[in-house]
Amino acid sequence: MKFISNEKKLFTIEITPLIDIVFLLVIFFVVTSKVGDSQFLSLDLPKT
């Protein structure tokens, strides 16, 4: 028979998965912002 304990369990947040997700989001936004800017950039390339 289990008794209900009065002790409160500590709630901990795992930081490692959060850091992974933040880095993935940063990389995604950096890559997409670079691709989006290059499409509207007009370049005058030198002729050979």
Stockholm file with secondary structure:
# STOCKHOLM 1.0

chainA/1-48         MKFISNEKKLFTIEITPLIDIVFLLVIFFVVTSKVGDSQFLSLDLPKT
#=GR chainA/1-48 SS CCCCCCCCCCCCCCHHHHHHHHHHHHHHHHHHHHHHHHHTCCCCCCCC
#=GC SS_cons        CCCCCCCCCCCCCCHHHHHHHHHHHHHHHHHHHHHHHHHTCCCCCCCC
//
